[in-house]
Amino acid sequence: MSFQYLEPDELNEVVATAVAAGLADRDYRRLLLASVPAIRGYLNDVGAPDLQLRSDLVALNGIERLADGSVPLQLWLGEAANLTAGRVQEAAFRRYQDKVAAEASGQPPLPEPSSLPEVVNNEAIVHEDDMVAVGFLAEGATAGRSVAKLLVPRFDNGVQAFNAAGEPLRASGTGWLITRDLVVTNHHVVNARRDSEANASEDDLRRQAAATTVQFDYDARDAPLTEVAVRQLEAYDPREGLDFAVLRLARPMTDRAPLRLWPRPVTHIDGDYRPVNIIQHPGGNPKSVAFRNNLVTAADDTTIRYFTDTLRGSSGSPVFDDAWTVVALHRGSRGVPNVQFQGRSAAVVNFGTQVKAILDQLQAANPALLAEIQPAVAGGGN
């Protein structure tokens, strides 16, 4: 499956932007590739710094994924954006990082930023008192033990796919326990297709789910992992709908508790200050948490929308309230320019599926599965 994430003119813009920012320097090359050390074997040494930069980007643009589910070009663009933070080039790197992340993850189409009132009005979201009780940290750490990285192999017509290096082609995402042996994530994570591709067939989807590896405790690159296989796909709604999937593990996780679920829709009115907290494996990297800088800006019966300036590529993550109860399933994000958010002039707007909408869908389509999940619902009711 030969492809490129960026078209030639787009890649030329990235190269020109990097050269203008001084990133062709040899010292910067080491920093730009720091998050994907395994990629060095794919890259040729060509000599002149500007040519080396172009050669690296051409190679990265043609690598769909590594064996750990990471997307090298997405990580390179993220490092470039970090190295140019506060400079004019940062916006271009963030824009292309968003494009690659969305295509690689297969996340559903999200509204154009220009349609969001935060952009139209150039709304400034101001600081509030962010102090919380110290127990907030301990409770968050406990919740984090029930969040895992998912590695999903791709199948095409029943045949497993491999990358150019002969490694299994695997998508990555985040999932979390809703019972001792049930994990929820996005359908588009288990779908393991790029955004521009059609959905996997029903047979391939079920093969991919059953071959998924769930990695708990991936808290650092050298952390000892707790890996568990998946037995089968129990339920899903496609990425064009609520975008969720429920996987049954091959064995129960008796040493960690299912996350609590909020049984009512999250609502929002103008002027509300409602932070949400996200535990995630961004881009397939070790577990991290985004909190306090994430504010709900809109909600309807199925979706909540929230700002953050830190979260990218964390499909399937649980979106928590301050009691560490899950209120939504994170499904995707888009960069939003020219918005004042927590003192910065750019932000990322995120979309999550309301937990209540997932519970309602299971009630209608799979009440036996909902009965298994019911003990995790806060207050014991739906």
C-alpha atoms as one frame of an Amber mdcrd trajectory, in Angstrom:
protein
   0.000   0.000   0.000   2.111   2.829  -1.328   0.942   6.278  -0.331   2.025
   9.694   0.931   0.495  11.667   3.774   1.344  15.036   2.174   1.120  16.062
  -1.459   4.349  17.332  -3.115   3.391  20.997  -2.776   2.508  20.467   0.895
   5.800  18.701   1.548   7.626  21.560  -0.218   5.958  24.006   2.157   7.058
  21.982   5.190  10.637  21.858   3.881  10.695  25.602   3.145   9.206  26.392
   6.554  11.775  24.218   8.307  14.651  25.779   6.390  13.363  29.279   7.168
  13.205  28.321  10.850  16.800  27.096  10.809  15.828  23.472  11.426  18.082
  22.150   8.659  21.003  22.480  11.059  22.502  19.075  11.972  21.930  19.637
  15.685  18.218  20.135  15.073  18.019  16.893  13.074  18.865  14.941  16.224
  16.106  16.748  18.137  13.545  16.344  15.360  14.103  12.585  15.261  14.356
  12.139  19.038  10.791  10.862  19.431  11.233   8.194  16.707  14.713   6.720
  17.296  13.782   3.530  15.411  13.364   5.560  12.224  17.084   6.157  11.661
  17.349   2.847   9.824  14.947   4.140   7.167  16.892   7.341   6.486  19.825
   7.957   4.151  22.693  10.303   4.979  23.040  12.674   2.035  25.420  15.390
   3.199  24.243  18.986   2.710  21.903  20.045   5.560  19.082  21.350   3.341
  19.179  18.213   1.180  19.290  16.036   4.290  16.168  17.741   5.629  14.290
  17.154   2.370  15.512  13.557   2.140  14.343  12.862   5.706  10.902  14.339
   5.084  10.413  12.491   1.797  11.203   9.225   3.598   8.956   9.990   6.582
   6.108  10.983   4.271   6.059   7.484   2.806   6.082   5.521   6.094   2.534
   4.809   7.216   3.347   3.428  10.680   6.022   1.719  12.719   5.473  -1.540
  14.577   4.541   0.350  17.767   1.716   2.133  15.936   3.466   5.508  15.795
   3.381   7.744  12.705   6.905   9.148  12.166   5.879  12.203  10.121   3.287
  13.202  12.724   5.912  12.987  15.486   8.479  14.942  13.414   5.964  17.728
  12.793   5.134  17.833  16.501   8.812  18.215  17.394   9.191  20.932  14.734
   6.203  22.790  16.194   7.674  22.546  19.688  11.057  23.827  18.486   9.395
  26.833  16.830   6.875  27.557  19.617   5.899  31.218  19.594   7.421  31.805
  16.157   5.555  32.271  12.890   6.528  28.797  11.620   4.751  26.993  14.480
   1.306  27.453  12.901   2.319  25.693   9.666   3.817  22.740  11.505   0.709
  22.424  13.708  -1.562  22.598  10.660   0.228  19.766   8.912   0.531  17.785
  12.138  -3.267  17.952  12.416  -3.676  16.836   8.800  -1.375  13.839   9.212
  -2.843  12.865  12.598  -6.407  12.961  11.268  -5.556  10.945   8.155  -3.494
   8.372  10.066  -6.021   7.834  12.849  -9.066   7.562  10.609 -10.964   9.900
  12.936 -14.379  10.981  11.629 -14.766  14.289   9.773 -15.051  17.159  12.232
 -16.601  20.620  11.666 -14.473  23.288  10.049 -12.932  25.611  12.648 -14.510
  28.593  10.877 -17.946  27.263  11.869 -17.158  27.402  15.575 -18.304  30.467
  17.500 -14.984  30.609  19.344 -13.311  31.423  16.032 -15.977  33.728  14.676
 -15.942  35.814  17.829 -12.221  35.436  18.586 -13.378  34.545  22.068 -10.819
  34.913  24.852 -11.084  32.187  27.482  -9.667  33.630  30.648  -7.937  32.150
  33.641  -9.862  30.876  36.665  -8.831  29.511  40.026  -7.552  26.039  39.101
  -6.744  24.763  42.574  -8.092  21.321  43.494  -7.806  19.164  46.592  -4.599
  17.135  46.805  -6.637  13.910  46.632  -7.370  14.819  42.998  -3.891  13.584
  42.068  -4.160  10.226  43.828  -7.607   9.582  42.348  -6.313  10.459  38.890
  -3.388   8.060  39.284  -5.805   5.287  40.237  -7.993   6.046  37.215  -4.908
   6.032  34.997  -4.179   2.390  35.833  -7.368   1.460  33.971  -6.305   3.312
  30.790  -4.314   1.378  28.186  -2.622   1.685  24.834  -4.192  -0.377  22.053
  -2.266  -1.835  19.109  -4.603  -2.958  16.315  -3.246  -4.977  13.364  -4.690
  -4.302   9.942  -6.309  -7.012   7.815  -7.380  -6.665   4.186  -9.757  -9.359
   2.948  -8.592 -11.631   5.737  -4.849 -11.124   5.101  -2.711  -9.287   7.631
  -0.937  -6.176   6.296   2.757  -5.337   6.785   4.805  -2.147   6.393   7.801
  -1.688   4.099  10.155  -3.123   6.726   8.145  -6.336   6.960   6.643  -5.429
  10.340   2.934  -5.874  11.080   1.028  -2.714  10.169  -0.705  -1.683  13.404
  -2.802   1.321  14.375  -2.563   2.682  17.907  -5.100   4.294  20.180  -6.262
   4.500  23.768  -8.829   2.360  25.575 -10.151   1.982  29.112 -11.893  -0.518
  31.351 -15.651  -0.336  31.813 -15.752  -3.772  33.477 -12.916  -6.040  34.571
 -12.851  -7.613  31.102 -14.428  -5.007  28.792 -12.499  -2.152  27.189 -14.043
   0.756  25.285 -12.330   2.744  22.543 -13.262   4.412  19.240 -14.557   2.401
  16.317 -12.045   4.235  14.156  -9.186   2.862  16.300 -10.332  -0.745  15.776
 -11.157   0.085  12.144  -7.394   0.667  11.514  -7.978   2.630   8.316  -6.834
   6.066   7.199  -9.434   8.825   6.973  -9.491   8.694   3.155 -10.210   4.933
   3.101 -13.489   3.049   3.328 -14.261   1.259   6.563 -12.954  -2.254   7.112
 -15.350  -5.050   6.224 -17.250  -6.660   9.068 -15.006  -9.751   8.885 -11.794
  -7.713   8.867 -13.053  -5.505  11.685 -13.688  -8.536  13.875 -10.316 -10.067
  12.978  -8.588  -6.829  13.883 -10.417  -6.573  17.177  -9.597 -10.168  18.135
  -5.905  -9.634  17.290  -5.601  -6.373  19.246  -3.005  -6.101  22.000  -3.959
  -4.042  25.074  -1.005  -2.591  26.991  -1.626  -1.398  30.534   1.038   0.460
  32.571   2.782   2.012  29.543   3.705   5.006  31.665   7.250   5.454  30.297
   9.186   4.100  27.330  11.028   1.585  29.500   8.091   0.753  31.788   7.252
  -2.933  32.318   3.978  -3.553  30.502   0.937  -5.556  31.477  -0.262  -6.959
  28.154  -3.541  -8.725  27.565  -5.110 -10.072  24.392  -8.627  -9.397  23.146
 -11.100 -12.244  22.785 -13.664 -10.533  20.562 -15.522  -7.416  19.503 -18.745
  -7.157  21.521 -20.391  -3.993  20.154 -19.656  -0.924  18.054 -21.134   2.090
  16.324 -19.155   3.254  13.263 -16.989   6.356  13.048 -19.761   8.070  11.086
 -22.041   7.610  14.124 -21.153   7.554  17.819 -17.717   6.112  16.980 -17.275
   3.606  19.799 -16.270  -0.047  20.145 -16.422  -2.428  23.096 -13.808  -5.201
  23.241 -13.842  -8.229  25.525 -10.456  -9.123  26.972  -9.125 -12.668  27.030
  -8.860 -12.461  30.831 -10.247 -10.112  33.479  -8.025  -7.375  34.920  -8.565
  -8.168  38.571  -5.901  -5.752  39.832  -7.560  -2.522  38.604 -11.060  -1.123
  38.791 -13.398  -0.186  35.932 -13.828   3.545  35.453 -17.035   5.186  36.670
 -19.481   6.369  33.988 -21.600   9.514  34.159 -25.247   8.554  33.406 -26.554
  11.956  32.276 -25.660  14.259  29.382 -23.066  16.932  29.985 -24.628  20.342
  29.358 -23.078  23.725  28.699 -24.277  27.316  28.781 -22.307  30.425  27.919
 -20.165  31.551  30.794 -19.718  28.077  32.283 -16.233  27.160  33.472 -16.198
  23.365  33.292 -12.776  21.729  32.978 -12.396  18.157  31.793  -9.374  15.886
  32.190  -8.011  13.426  29.637  -5.733  10.438  30.304  -4.291   9.336  26.995
  -1.598   7.706  24.881  -1.040  10.570  22.407   0.386   9.344  19.129   1.013
   5.924  20.699   3.433   7.458  23.203   3.579   6.685  26.946   0.568   7.632
  29.016   0.080  11.304  29.802  -2.638  13.494  31.261  -4.102  16.809  30.113
  -5.961  18.633  32.864  -7.115  22.104  33.981  -6.390  23.630  30.517  -9.368
  21.807  28.966 -12.658  23.665  29.009 -16.042  22.479  27.699 -17.322  24.989
  25.155 -20.426  23.267  23.750 -22.577  20.154  24.212 -25.576  18.464  22.640
 -27.250  15.069  23.109 -24.401  13.073  21.568 -21.292  15.266  21.589 -19.282
  17.545  23.820 -16.689  19.983  22.507 -13.747  21.180  24.573 -10.629  23.248
  24.102  -7.136  22.132  24.960  -3.701  23.255  23.840  -2.020  19.927  24.608
  -4.030  16.986  23.251  -3.361  15.492  19.801  -3.784  11.992  18.469  -5.388
  10.415  21.538  -8.360   8.627  20.004 -10.338   6.516  22.465  -9.255   8.346
  25.611 -11.634   8.787  28.555 -12.755  12.366  29.182 -13.213  12.855  32.935
 -14.869  15.405  35.160 -13.102  16.515  38.343 -14.429  13.488  40.245 -12.632
  11.244  37.711 -15.949  10.008  36.344 -15.972   9.491  32.571 -18.332  11.895
  30.819 -17.252  11.325  27.201 -15.172   9.226  24.824 -12.600  11.369  23.017
 -12.854  10.910  19.256 -10.799  13.594  17.502  -9.390  17.107  17.356  -8.660
  19.991  14.992  -6.356  22.952  15.280  -8.038  26.347  15.663  -6.015  29.472
  14.782  -6.485  33.037  16.023  -8.177  32.115  19.284  -7.021  33.443  22.625
  -7.010  30.424  24.924  -5.329  30.491  28.343  -2.927  33.191  27.196  -2.052
  31.545  23.875  -3.099  32.577  20.390  -3.828  29.056  19.113  -5.588  26.025
  20.489  -6.994  22.623  19.617 -10.717  21.983  19.676 -11.695  18.434  20.588
 -14.819  16.344  20.134 -16.022  13.543  22.379 -19.052  11.241  22.365 -21.266
  11.627  25.409 -21.208   8.530  27.656 -24.978   8.883  28.000 -25.379   8.495
  24.217 -23.307   5.293  24.254 -25.356   3.874  27.131 -28.591   4.698  25.303
 -27.358   3.014  22.128 -26.395  -0.132  24.051 -29.773  -0.119  25.786 -31.462
  -0.251  22.400 -29.089  -2.622  20.597 -27.446  -4.808  23.245 -29.220  -4.686
  26.622 -27.359  -7.773  27.893 -24.030  -5.994  27.409 -25.392  -2.874  29.081
 -26.378  -4.993  32.084 -22.721  -6.047  32.423 -21.619  -2.408  32.315 -24.308
  -1.122  34.649 -22.281  -1.478  37.885 -19.826   1.130  36.568 -22.559   3.725
  36.032 -22.447   6.378  38.757 -25.460   5.983  40.994 -26.187   2.570  39.484
 -28.706   3.905  36.992 -28.984   4.870  33.374
